[in-house]
């Protein structure tokens, strides 16, 4: 997990489609039940899995490395 400021929003890694993506816990872009990765890729909540051996989304990875989000485990996110 990464170090961050207290007001940094939480996000978690999840596998869906062909890659692992970072999902913000509270996402103002979210409408309905669709889950949206930091890169903009959308999926249904039932399609999410824990991070696995799939390739990592370069956009999601870059955003997280920039310190904009605090990584938490998916179980902590309540998703």
Beta strands, then each sheet from edge to edge (+ up, - down):
strand 1: 9-16
strand 2: 19-24
strand 3: 34-36
strand 4: 42-44
strand 5: 55-56
strand 6: 69-71
sheet 1: 5+ 2+ 1- 6-
sheet 2: 3+ 4-
end
